[in-house]
Amino acid sequence: MDATKLSMDFVTLPKPAQEALENQLPVTIRAVLHGPSVTLSEAHVKNLTAHPLRGRFGLALIAPIDGLVDDIGKNGLQNPILVIADWIVDGERRFQACRQTGHVPTFRVLPPDAERYVEQLIISQNFARSHLSKGQLAMIGARICCAFETETANRSASHGGGLGKSAQRASLMLCSQVGGTQIKKAKKLLGTKHAQNVWAGKRTVDQSLRDYRTEVAKKRAILEAAADPPKAGVIKVLHGDFRQILASEPAESVNLILTDPPYNRAYLPLWGELAALADRVLQPGGLMVAMSGKEFLPQVFAQISKHPILQWEWEWNAIFDGATSSHPARGFFSRSRPILIYSKSGPGVKRKRLLGAGGQDVVITHGVDKSYHPYGQKVEIYEYLVNRFSKPGDLVMDPFGGGGTIAKACVNLGRNCITTEIDGKYYRTIHERIFGCLPSEKLTVACGES
C-alpha cells in the first residue's frame, strides 16, 4: 500500500493519558507497575522472550536501539523490565540493550492473572514512551474514551458523559493531537481484527473502518442470500475457463452476454474468444455488452471483428463521480469506461430497435465496489444494463464472473444467469454471495448445484 496514504506524523503519548489507561487496571497490577524491582535467575532470564501480543502494535516504528545501549552503558537500567512468566510484556529493547552492555537487568514481575490485561499494559507502558502515528494515537484515545465511559456508567445519568463528551475529553487529554471524531471512529474498531492494522501502521483509522463496514455488509448479504437463495438452475455459478466450461452450452440459447473482461494487453486474445462464444450461443438479435478499458480499444475491435456475424451497434459509457484510475504518463485521471455493444445478426432481426427506445447512452454511478473483487463495480450499473437489454426470464451469460456482480444483478431482477470464474477464490466468493454458502457445503440444491 502507498505509505503516503497513512498519517505518519508522530507524537508522544502525554502522561495523563498513560494514567487514564493504567487506572483501568486492577489495583494489584498497578501496585506491581510502581513497586520495587527484582532480579531473576540466569536460567529464567535465558528463557525470556517477547510476548506474542507485542507483534500487533508495530513496535518496529520505534527508534533504533543505539541510544538505549549508550544510555544504559552510562547510567544503568533506570526503568525495570515488565514480565509475566517467561514473556516480556514491556522493555524488550531495554532487555536487548542490557545484553549488549553486560548490565544485569532488573524486572517487575506480574502475577499470572495479569495475562488478560497484557494488551492494555503494552499500550499504556510501551506507547507511553514511544512515538505514535495519528491512527495509533486515535486508538489510544478510544481506550481512554472507554475508561471515561466506565466512570460515567457508575454515576447518575443526569451527570452526562455520553460518547461525544468522553471522546472530546480523550482528545483534550491527548493534547488535541487527534480529534474527537477520529477517536469515535477508532472506538468502533476496538475488539476487531481491523484495529490491529491501525496499531501496526498498515492502515489508517478511516481505511480500517471502511474495511470493517465492508466486512459487516458482506456478512449481512451472505445471511440474506442463505435465507432466500435462487432456485436451483436459475443462477449457475461455474468454476473454470469459459472457453472449456461453456463449450457444451447449446447454440443460440442465450439472450444477452453481459461481462467485464480484463483490460491488460496480455488478455486481448480473450476478446476474440469472447466474440467466438457470442457468435455461437447468442440468439439472433441477442446482444454482447462488454465493459472495456480504453488503452487497447483498437486491438479489442480487431479481435471482435474476426467474427463478422457480430454487428457493431453502439458505445455506451459508464461515468463515475470520482477518478477510478490514474494515467500519470498521459497526465490525467480516468472517470469513464466504454461499454461496447454488438448484436448477432440473423433473419428478421431489426437492428434499429435492438437497443430499445428512450433513455440515454450513459450509465452514471457513484464510485466502485471492491468488496468482492479488486476490479469490482457497483451492482447498480449492471442492474441498469440488465434491465435495459433483457426481459424477466431471459438467460444472461457472464464468462468473466469476477466478484459476481452481474450474477447478483440478475438475481435482483429475475433473470436466469450462467456465470463462470477461472479463479477458485473468486468462484467461492460468487457462490457465497449468490447462494449464502460455499460450494463445498452439502446443501447442493439450495446452493444452486443441482
C-alpha positions as CSV (number, residue, x, y, z in Angstrom):
1,M,0.0,0.0,0.0
2,D,1.1,3.6,-0.7
3,A,2.7,4.7,2.5
4,T,1.8,8.3,1.8
5,K,-1.8,7.5,2.4
6,L,-1.0,6.8,6.1
7,S,-0.9,9.6,8.6
8,M,2.7,9.2,9.9
9,D,3.0,12.4,11.9
10,F,4.5,11.1,15.1
11,V,3.5,12.4,18.5
12,T,4.3,11.3,22.1
13,L,1.7,10.0,24.5
14,P,1.1,12.5,27.3
15,K,1.5,11.4,30.9
16,P,-2.3,12.0,31.8
17,A,-3.2,9.6,29.0
18,Q,-1.0,6.9,30.5
19,E,-2.5,7.4,33.9
20,A,-6.0,7.1,32.5
21,L,-5.2,3.8,30.9
22,E,-3.4,2.5,34.0
23,N,-6.5,3.3,36.1
24,Q,-8.5,0.7,34.2
25,L,-6.2,-2.0,35.5
26,P,-6.7,-3.9,38.8
27,V,-5.1,-2.5,41.9
28,T,-2.8,-5.5,42.2
29,I,-1.3,-4.9,38.8
30,R,-0.9,-1.1,39.4
31,A,1.0,-2.0,42.5
32,V,3.4,-4.1,40.5
33,L,3.9,-1.3,38.0
34,H,5.0,1.2,40.6
35,G,6.5,-1.3,43.1
36,P,10.1,-2.5,43.7
37,S,12.1,-4.3,41.1
38,V,13.8,-7.7,41.4
39,T,16.5,-9.7,39.7
40,L,15.8,-13.1,38.2
41,S,17.9,-16.2,37.9
42,E,20.1,-16.6,34.9
43,A,18.1,-19.7,33.8
44,H,14.9,-17.6,33.9
45,V,16.4,-14.7,32.1
46,K,17.7,-17.0,29.3
47,N,14.1,-18.2,28.7
48,L,12.6,-14.7,28.4
49,T,11.1,-13.7,25.0
50,A,8.8,-11.0,23.7
51,H,5.1,-11.6,24.4
52,P,3.2,-12.5,21.2
53,L,0.8,-9.6,21.6
54,R,3.7,-7.2,21.1
55,G,3.8,-8.0,17.4
56,R,0.3,-6.5,16.9
57,F,1.4,-3.0,17.7
58,G,4.0,-2.2,15.0
59,L,6.8,-1.8,17.5
60,A,9.3,-1.6,14.6
61,L,8.3,2.1,14.4
62,I,10.4,2.8,17.5
63,A,13.7,4.5,17.0
64,P,16.9,2.3,16.7
65,I,18.4,0.7,19.8
66,D,21.7,2.5,19.7
67,G,20.6,5.3,22.0
68,L,19.4,2.8,24.6
69,V,22.7,0.9,24.5
70,D,24.6,4.2,25.1
71,D,22.3,5.3,27.9
72,I,22.2,2.0,29.8
73,G,26.0,1.7,29.4
74,K,26.5,5.1,31.1
75,N,23.6,5.2,33.6
76,G,22.4,1.7,34.1
77,L,18.8,0.5,33.7
78,Q,16.5,3.1,35.1
79,N,13.2,1.5,34.2
80,P,12.8,-2.2,35.1
81,I,11.6,-4.7,32.5
82,L,8.0,-5.9,32.9
83,V,7.5,-9.6,32.6
84,I,4.8,-12.3,33.1
85,A,6.1,-15.9,33.4
86,D,8.6,-16.2,30.5
87,W,7.1,-13.3,28.5
88,I,8.5,-9.8,28.2
89,V,5.4,-7.5,28.3
90,D,7.3,-4.2,28.2
91,G,11.0,-3.5,27.9
92,E,12.2,-5.9,25.2
93,R,14.5,-3.3,23.7
94,R,15.9,-2.4,27.1
95,F,16.5,-6.1,27.7
96,Q,18.4,-6.3,24.5
97,A,20.5,-3.3,25.4
98,C,21.3,-4.8,28.8
99,R,22.5,-7.9,27.0
100,Q,24.8,-5.8,24.7
101,T,26.2,-3.8,27.6
102,G,26.6,-6.7,30.0
103,H,24.4,-4.8,32.5
104,V,22.3,-7.1,34.9
105,P,18.7,-6.2,34.2
106,T,16.0,-5.8,36.8
107,F,12.4,-6.7,36.5
108,R,8.9,-6.2,37.7
109,V,7.0,-9.5,37.7
110,L,3.3,-9.6,37.0
111,P,1.0,-12.2,38.6
112,P,-0.3,-15.0,36.2
113,D,-3.8,-13.5,36.3
114,A,-2.5,-10.3,34.6
115,E,-2.4,-12.2,31.3
116,R,-5.8,-10.9,30.4
117,Y,-4.6,-7.3,30.7
118,V,-1.4,-7.7,28.6
119,E,-2.7,-5.7,25.7
120,Q,-3.6,-2.7,27.9
121,L,-0.3,-2.9,29.6
122,I,1.6,-2.8,26.3
123,I,-0.4,0.2,25.2
124,S,-0.1,2.2,28.4
125,Q,3.5,1.3,29.2
126,N,5.3,0.9,25.9
127,F,3.5,3.6,23.9
128,A,3.8,6.0,26.8
129,R,7.5,6.2,25.8
130,S,7.3,5.6,22.1
131,H,6.3,7.6,19.0
132,L,2.8,7.1,17.7
133,S,1.2,7.8,14.3
134,K,-2.1,9.7,14.3
135,G,-4.0,6.4,13.8
136,Q,-2.3,4.7,16.7
137,L,-3.0,7.8,18.9
138,A,-6.7,7.6,17.9
139,M,-6.7,4.0,19.1
140,I,-5.2,5.2,22.4
141,G,-7.9,7.8,22.6
142,A,-10.5,5.1,22.0
143,R,-9.2,3.2,25.1
144,I,-9.2,6.3,27.2
145,C,-12.8,7.0,25.9
146,C,-13.8,3.6,27.2
147,A,-12.3,4.4,30.6
148,F,-14.3,7.6,30.8
149,E,-17.5,5.8,29.9
150,T,-16.9,3.2,32.6
151,E,-16.5,6.1,35.0
152,T,-19.7,7.7,33.7
153,A,-21.6,4.4,34.0
154,N,-21.0,4.5,37.7
155,R,-22.7,7.9,38.1
156,S,-26.2,9.1,37.7
157,A,-27.4,9.5,34.2
158,S,-28.0,13.2,35.0
159,H,-24.3,13.8,35.1
160,G,-23.9,13.2,31.4
161,G,-20.8,11.7,29.8
162,G,-22.0,10.1,26.6
163,L,-19.8,9.0,23.7
164,G,-19.4,12.5,22.3
165,K,-18.3,14.0,25.6
166,S,-16.0,11.2,26.5
167,A,-14.4,11.3,23.1
168,Q,-13.8,15.1,23.4
169,R,-12.3,14.6,26.9
170,A,-10.0,11.9,25.5
171,S,-8.9,14.3,22.7
172,L,-8.1,17.0,25.2
173,M,-6.1,14.5,27.3
174,L,-4.1,13.8,24.2
175,C,-3.4,17.5,23.8
176,S,-5.9,17.7,20.9
177,Q,-3.4,16.0,18.6
178,V,-6.2,13.8,17.4
179,G,-9.9,14.9,17.2
180,G,-12.9,13.5,19.0
181,T,-14.5,12.4,15.7
182,Q,-11.4,10.3,14.8
183,I,-11.5,8.8,18.3
184,K,-15.1,7.8,17.9
185,K,-14.2,6.1,14.6
186,A,-11.3,4.3,16.3
187,K,-13.6,3.1,19.1
188,K,-15.8,1.3,16.6
189,L,-12.7,-0.8,15.7
190,L,-11.9,-1.9,19.2
191,G,-12.1,-5.7,19.5
192,T,-11.9,-6.3,15.8
193,K,-9.1,-7.6,13.6
194,H,-9.1,-4.2,11.8
195,A,-7.8,-2.4,14.9
196,Q,-4.6,-4.4,14.7
197,N,-4.0,-3.0,11.2
198,V,-4.1,0.5,12.6
199,W,-1.8,-0.4,15.5
200,A,0.7,-2.0,13.1
201,G,0.7,1.1,10.9
202,K,-0.7,-0.8,7.9
203,R,-4.0,1.1,7.6
204,T,-5.4,4.4,8.8
205,V,-8.5,4.6,11.0
206,D,-10.7,5.7,8.1
207,Q,-9.4,2.9,5.9
208,S,-9.8,0.2,8.6
209,L,-13.3,1.5,9.4
210,R,-14.3,1.1,5.7
211,D,-12.8,-2.4,5.7
212,Y,-14.8,-3.2,8.8
213,R,-18.1,-1.8,7.4
214,T,-17.5,-3.7,4.2
215,E,-17.0,-6.9,6.1
216,V,-20.2,-6.4,8.1
217,A,-22.1,-5.7,4.9
218,K,-20.8,-8.8,3.2
219,K,-21.7,-11.0,6.2
220,R,-25.2,-9.5,6.1
221,A,-25.6,-10.1,2.4
222,I,-24.5,-13.7,2.8
223,L,-27.1,-14.3,5.5
224,E,-29.8,-12.7,3.3
225,A,-28.7,-14.9,0.4
226,A,-28.8,-18.0,2.6
227,A,-32.3,-17.2,3.8
228,D,-33.7,-16.8,0.3
229,P,-31.3,-18.4,-2.3
230,P,-32.2,-18.5,-6.0
231,K,-34.0,-21.6,-7.2
232,A,-31.7,-24.4,-8.4
233,G,-30.8,-23.9,-12.1
234,V,-31.9,-20.3,-12.3
235,I,-28.4,-19.0,-11.4
236,K,-25.5,-21.2,-12.4
237,V,-22.0,-20.4,-11.0
238,L,-19.3,-22.5,-12.7
239,H,-15.6,-22.8,-11.9
240,G,-13.2,-22.9,-14.8
241,D,-12.0,-21.4,-18.1
242,F,-15.1,-20.2,-20.0
243,R,-13.6,-21.5,-23.3
244,Q,-13.8,-25.0,-22.0
245,I,-16.6,-24.9,-19.5
246,L,-19.1,-23.2,-21.8
247,A,-18.2,-25.3,-24.9
248,S,-21.2,-27.5,-24.3
249,E,-23.7,-24.7,-23.9
250,P,-26.4,-25.1,-26.6
251,A,-26.2,-22.9,-29.7
252,E,-28.5,-19.9,-29.8
253,S,-29.6,-20.3,-26.2
254,V,-28.5,-17.0,-24.6
255,N,-30.4,-13.7,-24.8
256,L,-27.6,-11.4,-23.5
257,I,-23.9,-11.7,-22.8
258,L,-23.0,-9.0,-20.3
259,T,-19.5,-9.0,-19.0
260,D,-16.4,-7.1,-17.9
261,P,-13.2,-8.8,-19.3
262,P,-9.7,-7.9,-18.0
263,Y,-8.2,-4.8,-19.7
264,N,-4.5,-5.6,-19.9
265,R,-2.6,-6.2,-23.1
266,A,-1.9,-9.8,-22.2
267,Y,-5.7,-10.6,-22.2
268,L,-6.5,-9.1,-25.6
269,P,-6.9,-12.6,-27.2
270,L,-9.7,-13.3,-24.8
271,W,-11.9,-10.7,-26.6
272,G,-11.6,-12.9,-29.8
273,E,-12.6,-15.9,-27.7
274,L,-15.5,-14.0,-26.2
275,A,-16.7,-13.0,-29.7
276,A,-16.5,-16.6,-30.8
277,L,-18.6,-17.6,-27.8
278,A,-21.2,-14.9,-28.6
279,D,-21.2,-15.9,-32.3
280,R,-22.3,-19.4,-31.2
281,V,-24.5,-19.1,-28.2
282,L,-26.4,-15.8,-28.7
283,Q,-29.9,-16.0,-30.2
284,P,-30.3,-14.0,-33.5
285,G,-30.7,-10.4,-32.3
286,G,-29.1,-11.2,-29.0
287,L,-26.6,-8.7,-27.6
288,M,-23.0,-8.8,-26.4
289,V,-22.5,-5.9,-24.0
290,A,-19.0,-5.6,-22.5
291,M,-17.2,-3.0,-20.4
292,S,-13.7,-2.3,-21.6
293,G,-10.6,-0.3,-20.8
294,K,-9.6,2.4,-23.3
295,E,-5.9,1.9,-23.8
296,F,-6.2,-1.0,-26.2
297,L,-9.6,-0.3,-27.8
298,P,-8.4,-0.6,-31.4
299,Q,-7.0,-4.1,-30.6
300,V,-10.3,-5.1,-28.9
301,F,-12.2,-4.0,-32.0
302,A,-9.8,-6.0,-34.2
303,Q,-10.3,-9.2,-32.1
304,I,-14.1,-8.9,-32.2
305,S,-14.1,-8.1,-36.0
306,K,-12.7,-11.7,-36.6
307,H,-16.4,-12.8,-36.2
308,P,-18.4,-10.7,-38.7
309,I,-21.7,-12.2,-37.7
310,L,-21.5,-9.8,-34.7
311,Q,-22.6,-6.4,-35.8
312,W,-21.4,-3.2,-34.1
313,E,-24.3,-1.3,-32.6
314,W,-23.1,1.5,-30.2
315,E,-20.8,2.6,-27.5
316,W,-22.3,3.5,-24.2
317,N,-20.2,4.9,-21.3
318,A,-20.1,4.3,-17.6
319,I,-19.5,7.7,-15.9
320,F,-18.1,7.6,-12.4
321,D,-18.4,10.5,-9.9
322,G,-14.7,10.2,-9.0
323,A,-11.5,9.1,-10.6
324,T,-11.2,5.3,-10.9
325,S,-7.7,5.0,-12.4
326,S,-4.7,7.2,-12.9
327,H,-2.7,7.6,-16.1
328,P,0.4,9.6,-15.0
329,A,2.2,9.0,-18.3
330,R,-0.7,10.7,-20.1
331,G,-1.3,13.3,-17.4
332,F,-4.9,12.6,-16.3
333,F,-7.3,10.6,-14.2
334,S,-10.0,8.5,-15.9
335,R,-13.6,8.9,-14.9
336,S,-15.3,6.8,-17.5
337,R,-15.2,3.4,-19.3
338,P,-16.7,2.4,-22.6
339,I,-19.4,-0.2,-22.8
340,L,-19.2,-1.9,-26.2
341,I,-22.5,-3.2,-27.7
342,Y,-22.7,-5.8,-30.5
343,S,-25.6,-7.7,-31.8
344,K,-25.8,-11.1,-33.5
345,S,-27.3,-10.7,-37.0
346,G,-29.9,-13.1,-38.3
347,P,-33.0,-13.4,-40.4
348,G,-35.7,-10.9,-39.5
349,V,-33.5,-9.0,-36.9
350,K,-34.5,-5.4,-36.8
351,R,-31.2,-3.8,-35.7
352,K,-32.7,-0.3,-35.2
353,R,-34.8,-1.5,-32.3
354,L,-32.3,-3.7,-30.6
355,L,-31.3,-1.1,-28.0
356,G,-34.8,-0.2,-27.0
357,A,-36.5,3.2,-27.1
358,G,-35.8,6.3,-24.9
359,G,-33.2,6.7,-22.3
360,Q,-29.6,7.7,-22.9
361,D,-26.3,6.1,-23.7
362,V,-24.5,6.7,-20.4
363,V,-24.7,5.0,-17.0
364,I,-23.8,7.3,-14.1
365,T,-22.5,5.6,-10.9
366,H,-21.2,6.7,-7.6
367,G,-17.8,5.1,-7.3
368,V,-16.9,1.4,-7.5
369,D,-17.4,-1.6,-5.2
370,K,-14.3,-3.6,-4.4
371,S,-15.9,-5.6,-1.6
372,Y,-15.9,-8.8,-3.6
373,H,-13.2,-8.2,-6.2
374,P,-10.4,-5.7,-6.7
375,Y,-11.8,-4.6,-10.0
376,G,-15.5,-4.8,-9.0
377,Q,-18.2,-2.4,-10.0
378,K,-21.4,-1.4,-8.1
379,V,-24.3,-3.7,-8.8
380,E,-26.4,-0.7,-9.9
381,I,-24.5,-0.4,-13.2
382,Y,-25.3,-3.9,-14.2
383,E,-28.9,-3.7,-12.9
384,Y,-29.4,-0.8,-15.3
385,L,-27.8,-2.7,-18.2
386,V,-29.6,-6.0,-17.5
387,N,-32.9,-4.1,-17.2
388,R,-32.3,-2.3,-20.5
389,F,-31.1,-5.1,-22.6
390,S,-33.1,-8.1,-21.4
391,K,-36.5,-9.2,-20.1
392,P,-37.5,-11.1,-17.0
393,G,-36.8,-14.8,-17.6
394,D,-34.1,-14.2,-20.2
395,L,-30.8,-16.0,-19.9
396,V,-27.8,-13.7,-19.3
397,M,-24.3,-15.0,-19.5
398,D,-21.1,-13.6,-17.9
399,P,-17.9,-15.5,-18.8
400,F,-15.8,-13.3,-16.5
401,G,-17.6,-13.7,-13.2
402,G,-15.1,-11.7,-11.0
403,G,-17.0,-11.0,-7.8
404,G,-20.4,-12.0,-9.1
405,T,-21.8,-8.5,-9.6
406,I,-23.6,-9.3,-12.8
407,A,-25.0,-12.6,-11.4
408,K,-26.2,-10.6,-8.4
409,A,-27.9,-8.1,-10.7
410,C,-29.7,-11.0,-12.4
411,V,-30.9,-12.3,-9.1
412,N,-32.3,-8.9,-8.2
413,L,-34.1,-8.5,-11.5
414,G,-35.4,-12.0,-12.1
415,R,-33.2,-13.1,-14.9
416,N,-31.6,-16.5,-15.4
417,C,-27.8,-16.4,-15.4
418,I,-24.8,-18.5,-16.2
419,T,-21.5,-17.1,-14.8
420,T,-18.0,-18.6,-14.9
421,E,-14.9,-17.7,-13.0
422,I,-11.5,-19.2,-13.5
423,D,-10.0,-18.2,-10.1
424,G,-11.1,-20.5,-7.3
425,K,-11.0,-17.8,-4.7
426,Y,-13.5,-15.6,-6.6
427,Y,-15.6,-18.6,-7.7
428,R,-16.2,-19.3,-4.0
429,T,-16.8,-15.6,-3.4
430,I,-19.5,-15.6,-6.1
431,H,-21.1,-18.8,-4.8
432,E,-21.3,-17.4,-1.2
433,R,-22.6,-14.1,-2.4
434,I,-25.4,-15.6,-4.5
435,F,-26.4,-18.7,-2.5
436,G,-25.2,-17.8,1.0
437,C,-23.0,-20.9,1.2
438,L,-19.7,-22.2,-0.1
439,P,-19.8,-24.7,-3.0
440,S,-18.2,-27.4,-0.7
441,E,-21.1,-27.4,1.6
442,K,-23.7,-30.2,1.5
443,L,-26.7,-28.1,0.6
444,T,-26.2,-28.6,-3.1
445,V,-29.7,-28.0,-4.3
446,A,-30.1,-24.8,-2.1
447,C,-26.7,-23.7,-3.3
448,G,-27.7,-24.0,-7.0
449,E,-25.6,-27.0,-7.9
450,S,-28.4,-29.4,-9.0
